[in-house]
């Protein structure tokens, strides 16, 4: 699964054996928003994906450059996605990867 958690909008894409599911929601900047707001917004976003449980997730997140914020987001995702291998990076890394820049 891929998560793009921005300041103004968030997106999730989940690939299953049968489908590709894309969902959208409001921004959830982990460095600037209250933890409860981030939790609510990401819970709603992930809830739109149904019962599917991904094996791995890369979350590119606005605010993830702040170590404490990145840690809070990782903790939240670990609770929401038990057993999932997680990578949490700044959302700019998603753009760089898409452009072929590592």
C-alpha positions in Angstrom: 0.0 0.0 0.0 1.1 3.5 -0.6 0.1 6.5 1.4 0.6 10.2 0.4 -0.3 12.1 3.5 -0.1 15.8 2.6 -0.9 19.0 4.3 -4.0 19.7 2.1 -5.0 16.2 1.0 -4.2 12.6 1.6 -4.4 9.6 -0.7 -4.1 5.8 -0.3 -3.6 3.2 -3.0 -3.9 -0.5 -2.2 -3.2 -3.2 -4.7 -4.8 -6.6 -4.0 -4.7 -9.8 -6.1 -7.9 -8.6 -7.7 -8.0 -4.8 -7.6 -6.3 -1.5 -7.2 -8.2 0.7 -4.7 -7.6 4.5 -4.6 -9.1 6.7 -1.9 -8.8 10.3 -0.9 -9.2 12.3 2.2 -8.2 15.6 3.9 -4.7 16.5 4.8 -3.1 15.1 7.9 0.2 16.9 8.5 1.6 15.1 11.5 3.8 18.0 12.5 1.2 20.7 12.5 -2.1 19.0 13.4 -3.3 17.7 16.7 -2.6 14.0 17.1 -6.3 13.2 17.5 -7.1 15.0 14.2 -4.4 13.0 12.4 -5.6 9.8 13.9 -9.3 10.5 12.9 -8.4 11.5 9.4 -6.1 8.6 8.7 -8.5 6.1 10.3 -11.2 7.4 8.0 -8.9 7.2 5.0 -7.8 3.6 5.8 -11.4 2.7 6.6 -12.3 3.4 3.0 -10.1 0.6 1.9 -12.3 -2.0 3.6 -11.0 -5.1 5.3 -7.9 -5.6 3.2 -4.7 -5.9 5.2 -1.5 -5.0 3.3 1.8 -6.8 3.8 3.8 -3.6 3.3 3.1 0.2 3.4 5.2 3.2 2.4 3.8 6.4 3.9 5.1 9.7 2.5 4.0 12.3 4.9 4.1 16.1 5.3 5.8 16.8 8.6 7.8 13.5 8.6 11.0 15.5 8.5 10.4 16.2 12.2 11.6 13.1 14.1 8.9 13.3 16.8 6.2 13.7 14.2 7.5 10.8 12.2 7.6 8.6 15.3 4.0 9.5 16.2 2.9 8.6 12.6 4.7 5.3 12.7 3.0 4.5 16.0 -0.4 5.4 14.6 0.1 3.3 11.5 1.4 0.3 13.5 -1.8 0.4 15.5 -4.0 0.7 12.4 -2.0 -1.8 10.3 -0.8 -4.6 12.6 1.8 -6.9 11.1 2.4 -4.6 8.2 6.0 -3.7 7.2 6.2 0.1 7.4 8.4 2.8 5.8 7.6 6.4 6.8 9.3 9.1 4.8 8.8 12.8 4.0 6.2 13.2 1.3 8.8 15.0 -1.0 10.5 11.6 -1.3 7.5 10.3 -3.2 7.9 13.0 -5.8 11.6 12.3 -6.1 11.1 8.6 -6.5 8.4 9.2 -9.2 10.9 11.3 -11.0 13.6 8.6 -10.8 15.7 10.5 -8.3 16.7 8.5 -5.3 
